[in-house]
């Protein structure tokens, strides 16, 4: 007894591997709008918004900048007790940060 449907159109040459190329065919994508670094595309009946594309040259420059540390700052008196009794869990994924209140 065997599992699976060997007549499936998603199978390539009977090897059992799925053809994922159809999921990455964006030849019919259309630009709907472009504003403030956000581009909205229409792909297969769905709107996809790209907030900003990576600028690799800017990223290389950013790594070469001199680091500035500022020790001369004061916390306003009305903000000194802000968050007392609160705890936060911060999870980082590369350069992105997600902050969750506990």
N, C-alpha and C positions, 0 to 999 in steps of 0.2 A: 504494500500500500504506500503511495507517495502523496505528499502534500503539495499544494500549489496548483495553479492553473497554467499549464505549459502553452496554452493557446493565447495567453495575454499579449496584447500589442506592446506592453511596456517591457517585455523581455527581449533581450538582444540575442540573436543567434542561438537560442536554446541553452545558454550558459547559466541562466538564472540571475544575471545581473540586470538591474533596472536601468533604463535609459532616462537620465535626468536632464538631458539637453533641452527638452521641450519647456522645462521650467525656467530656463534662462534665455529664452528667445524674446527679446524686447524690440524686435524690428518694427512692431506696430505702435511703439510708444510715441505719444504726442505731448508737447509742452503746452500746458494749460495757462500757467501764469509764472512770472518771475518778479519777485519783489523782495528787497532788503536781504539778499543772500539766500532766499528761500525759493526753490523751484518746484512747481507741482507738475507731475507727469500723469497722463492717463494711460494705463497699461491694462489691457484685457478687462475693461470695465471697472477698474479700480483707480482711485486717485492715490498717488504716492507722492509724499512731500519730502524733499531732500533739503534739510535746514542749511547745511553748508558743506561744501566739498573740502576735503583736506588740502591745505596748501603746504606741500612738502618743503619748498624753499623757505617759507616763513618758519617752519618747524626747525630747520637746520640753523637758521639765524638765531632763533630763540635759545638754543642750546649754547650759543657762543657769547651771550650777553653777560655782563658783569653782574654779580649778585649783590643786591643792596639790602642791608639789614638796618632797620630803624629801631633804636632803643629809646628814643626821646618822644614818648607818647603818653597821654594820660587818659584814663577811663573816666568819663563824666560821673559825678557823684550819684546821679539818679539811675545810672546803669550798673553800678558796682554790685548790687544785689540781684541783678537780673539773672534768672535761671537758678536761683538758690532752691534746692530741693528737687531739681529736675535732673534727669539722667538721659544721655543720648548715646545711641549706638551708631557709629560711623563705619560704613563699609566702603572700601575703595576698590575699584576695578580699573587698573591702569591709571589714566588721567581723569577718570570720571569719579564723582563722589555722590553717594546716596546717604542721606541723613534721616534716621528714623527716631522718633521720640519714643521712649519707653514708658 
